[in-house]
Amino acid sequence: MFKAIKNYASLLILAGGILIGALLGVILKERAAVLKPLGDIFLNLLFTAVVPLVFFSISSAIAVMTDGRRLARIMGWMMVFFTLTGLIASGIMIGVVHFFPPFQGVMPAWPGGAPQTAMNTGDAIVRAFTAPDFADILSKKNMLALIVMAILVGIAAARSGEKGKPFVRFLEAGNEVMTRVIGIIMLYAPVGLGAYFAYLVGVFGPQLMGQYVRVVQLYYPVAFLYFGIAFSVYVFWAGGIKGLKAFWTNIPQTALTALATGSSVASIPVNLAAAQKSGVPEDIREVIIPVGATIHMEGSCLAAIVKIAFLFGVFHMPFAGLQTWLTAAVIAVLCGTVISGIPSGGMLGELLIVTLYGFPIEAMPLITMIGTIVDPPATMLNSVGDNVTSMMVARKLNGVHWMKGGA
């Protein structure tokens, strides 16, 4: 009994802080905004530390690999599972919105507008994967460019032989130091997350009860059912009963952190720790979880379908037919690969939806509000999905009995 309480002490303290914050939000309402600076301090500390953490964790994991083919297999299977789970999530939500449209009675008819110029896909790809200057990658706004550079540095270090070993040791030391820095920052998590949650509940609560209540009634149950059912199915395939036990023992702190911060990036440290406790091999977890925080968004795929169906209803367009559904699924998966892991960071994905379908740009605020409302559970699915994927990749690369010491 005492051991169980000890194991869950940090989780209980974190959950208690969030619960107190939520209650303060209900009581203070808009006045809860005065607590936001306490939450911002936590987020700023976390975001400041997470950039070097991601760089060192990815580059060091790759640098110590002696088998370059294993890295290629990790990346290959990672993308397979990212795409597959994104399509499954999109398909599930398409079925839900077919029977429970998110737009009925929500918005009046919206005057039509001329189709807008399509997004320059080439420029978007360049901006997503690269940065014009080295200093620009040292920012959470360019996480994907940072990850690309970390991968290149890791590969170069691994190929440098004896001369590169001092640099490899530096990368490993940097990873160890930054992991401990994150551990120190997380001591402030109950206060920081509680304050931020009070702000979210107090300020956005009235909007949740307003004209978008139907979206909430649709998205939240689907998100939590997906969390409980779909992830359990994936994990059972990856690790059987032992995998399920390890997953549900270690994932709650990751889920709560993502739910409270609305940030996949902020959840990377606790997600890495959860994967480690579940027995996921180091090279797999330290590549997939940081990369997935930027380019793997199952919750965002669910949200993208809701946004698309919502706009179809506002503009009196039928959201029906195989071609319409397939197109929406592809766009949803595409949105799930461009949305950055920061709070309310779905603006680019929403712009993508509006421009690819040719909706007037004035339609963007309509789905931006949806993005804000569903951001907490969507981010929870995004972050936890990275952990689940790391377990599935471990199954593919290390065999059915890959779990050796998972809790």
N, C-alpha and C positions, 0 to 999 in steps of 0.2 A: 504493500500500500504506500509506504513512505517512498519507495523507489519510484513508483509510478508518478507520485506527486512531484518528486524531484525532477523526473524526466520532462514533465510538462510544465514546470514552474515558469520558464520564460514565455511559453505560449499562453499560459493563464494570465500572466502579468500583462502581456501584449494585448490579449483579448479584453482584459479589464480596462486598460487604457482607452481602447477604441470604444467600448461600451459606454464608459463615462463621457467620452467626447460626444457620442451620439445623443446621449441624454442632455448634455449641455446645449447641443444644437437645437433640440426640440424645445428646451426651456427658453433659451436666449433668442431663438430665431435669427433675424438679420444681425442682431447685436453680436452673434457668435463670430462675426468677421474680425473682431478685435483679437481673437485667439489665433488667427491665421499666421501671424509672424512666428509663433512658436512652432507651427508646422513647417513653415518655410525654412526655418533654421535647419530642421532635420533634413528636409529635401535638399537644400543647398549643400549641406555637408555630404550627403549621400551621393549627389550628382557630381560633386567635386572629386570624390574618391573613386567613383565608378569608372571614370575614363581611364586612369592608369591601371585600375584593376582589370578591366576588359583587355587592355593591351598586353599586360604582363601574363594574364591567365592564358590567353590564346597563343601568344608567341612562345611562351615557355613550354606549353603542352606540345606544340608542333616541333619546337627546337630539339626536344629530347627524343623525338620519334626516330628510331633507326630504320623503320620500314615506311618509306614514302607511300607505298601502295595502300597501307592501312589508313593513312590520312585521306587518300582519294576515296577509299571505300566508306569511311565515316561521312565525308561530305556528300557522296553519292546517295547513300541510303538516307541521310538526313533530308535531302531535297525530295526524295521519293515520298517519305512519310509526311513531310511538311505539306506537299501538294495533295497527297491522298487524304489526309485528315482535314485539310481545308475544303476540299470538294465534298467530303462527307458532311461536314458542318453546314456548308452552303445548301446541300441537298435536303438536309433535315429542316432548315429554316424555310426553304421554298415550300415544302409540304405544309408547314405550319401556317404560313401567310396565305396559302391557297384556301385554307379552311377558316382562318381567322385574320382577315385583312387588317393591317395596322392603320388604315386611313379612313375607315367608315366613321362618319360623324365627327372626325377630328378637325378637318380644315374645310373651308368653303372652296368653291371652284376657283382656280387660279388662272388668270388670263394668260393665254399662250404667248410665247415669244419666239423670235427667230432663233434657229439653231446657232449655237456659238461655235467659234473656231475650235477645232480639236486641239488637245494638248500636244505640244511638241514632244513626242515620246523619246526621241534621241537625246534631247537636252535633259529630260527628266532622268534618264538612265545615267548620263554623265554626272549629274549633280548628286545622284544617290550613291554611286559607287566610288567616286573620286572627289578630291578637294583641290582647289587651285594652288594651295600653299600648305607647307608642313604645319604651320601654326593652326590652320583651319581644322585639322583632324583632331586637335586637342579640345574638342567641344562635343557635348552630348547631341548637338544638332547634326553632327556628321558621323554618327555612330557606325554606319555601314562603311563609310570610307575608312574610319579607324580600324574596323575589323579586317578590311581588305589589306591595309598596311601591316597589321599585326600578323596576318597569315603569311604575307610576303617576307617579313622579318624573320618569322619562325622558320620558314623553309630555307632562307638564306643562311641562318645560323646553323641549321641541321646539316647543310651541305658544305660548311666551312671547315669541317674536320678538326684537327688539333688546334689550329690557330683560332677557331671560333669558340672553343670550350670556355675560356674566361667570360665571354659574352653570354654564353648559355647559362653559366652559373649566375651571372648578373640578372638575367631574366627570371630564373628560378627564385633568387633572393627577393627580387622585386615583387613576385607573385606572393611569396610568404609574408612580406611586410605589409602589402596592401590588403591582404586577407585579414591581418590582425587590425589594421586601421579600421576596416569595416566592422569588425567585432566590437571595437571601442565605440564607434558611432551608434551601433545598434543598441547600446545600453540606454541611449536617449529615446529609443523608438517608442516606448509606451506613451511618453509625454508628447513627442512630436506627432505621432500618428493620431493620438487622441485629439490633439488640438486641430489637426487638419480635418479629421472626420467631423468634428463639431462645426467647423466652417462649412463643409459640404452639406451637412444636414440642415444647418440653419439657413444658409443662403439659397440653396437650390431646392429645398423641400417644397415650397409653394409651387414651383414649376412642375415638380413631379406629380402634384395633385391637380394640376390644371389641364390644359388641352392635350397634353401628351400622355395622359394617364393610360390610354389604351395601349400605347407602345410599351409602357412599363409592365402592364398586365400580360403582354405577349412575350416580351424579351426575357424578363427576369426568371419566370418559371422554366422557360426553355434552357436558359443558361445554366441554372442550377441542376436541372435534370441531365443536361449534357455532362456537366461536371461529375455527377454521381454515377451515371450509367455508362456513357460512352468512354470516359477515361478508365472506368473499372474494366470494361471489355478489353480495351487496348492493353492495360497493365496485366490483366489475366493472360492474354496471349503472350505478352513479353516475359512474365515471370511466374505464372501460375499463382497458387494460393500464397506462397511465400512473397511473391512480388506484390500482391494485393495488400498483405499485411504491412510490408515495408512502406509501400506508397501511402496508405492511409495513416500510418504512424508518423511519417516525416513530412507530409505535404501541408498540414494545416497552417504552419507559420508562413510558408510561401503564399498560400491562398489569401490569408489575412493581410499580409503586407501588400500584395497586389491590389486587393479589394480596397484597402484604405488609401493607398497613394495614387491609384490609377496609373501606375507606371511599371512596365515590364523591366525597364532598365534598373529602377530602384530595387526590384525584387531579385536581381541577379545573385547577390551574395547569399541570401537565405535559400535561394533555389539551388545554388551549387552545393551548399551544405546539406540540403535535403537529399540531393542525388548521391552525394558521397555516403551518407548514412544508409541509403538504400542499396549500396554496393555497386553503383554504376562506375565502370572503369574511368580513371582520371582523364585519359586522353579523349574519351567520348564526351564526358560531361563538360569539360572545359573548352570544348569546341562548340558543341551543340547549344548549350544554354545561353552563352553570350551572343552567339549568332542568332539564335531563335528569338531573343529579346527584341531584335530589330526586324526580322523578316518572316517570323512565324506567328500568325495571329488568327487562331481559330475563333476566338470571341469576336474579332473584328470581321471575320467572314460572316458570322451570324448577323452582326449589326449591319453589314453592307446590304444584305438581302432585305432587311427591314427598311432601310433607307430607300432602296430602289423601289420596293413595292409601295412605300409611302408616296414617293413622287409620282409613280404611275397613277395612283388614286387621285392625287391632287390635280393632275393634268388630264384626268378622265381617260386614261389609256388602260386597256385590259392587260393585267399581269397574268397571262395564261398562254399555254402552248409550249411545246417542247423546245422550240428554237429560242423563245423568250427566256425560258428557265435556264437553258444551257448557257446563253449569253450572260445572264445574271450571275450564274455560278462562276464563270470564268472571270468576270469583272470583280466578283467578291474575292476570289483567290488572289487576283492581281492587287486589289486594295490591301489584302492581308500581307503583301510583301513590300509595301511602300510606306506603311504607317509606322512612324517612329515610336519608340517606347518611352514616351514622356506623357505626363498628364494632359488629357484632352488633345492628344497629338494626331487626331484623325483628319485634320483639315485637308491634307494632300489627297487622302483617299476620297473624301467628299468632293473635292474639286474634280477628281478623276471620274467619279460617277456622273456629275453634272455635265462635264465636257464630252465624255464618250457617248452619252445618250443625246447630247444636243439640247439639254434643258437650258432655259435662260439662267444667267448667273445669279439672278435674284432668288432662284430656288435654293441656293446653297445654304442660306441661314435656316431654312426649314429642317434640313437634315443635320446641320451643325448642332442644333438643339437636341436632336435625337442622339447624336454622338456624345454629347455631354451627359445626357440622362443615363445612357447604358454603359458609360465608360468604366465604372468600377467592376461590374461582373464580367464585362468583356475583357478587361485587363487580367482579371483573375484566370479566365480560361486561357488567354494568351500565354501567361507565365507558366501555369501548371502544365499546359500542353507541351512546353519545351522539356519539362522534366519527364513527361510520359514518353515523348519521342526519344529521349536519351535511353530510356529503358528498352524501347523497341529496337533501336539500333544496336544496343548491347546484345540483344537476343540474336539478331542477324549476324553479327560479327563474332561473338564469343560462344554461340550455341545456346541450347535450351537451358543448360545448367550454368549460366553466366554468373548467377548470384553466389557470392562466396562468403561475404560477411555482412550483408545488409541487415538492418534492424528489423 
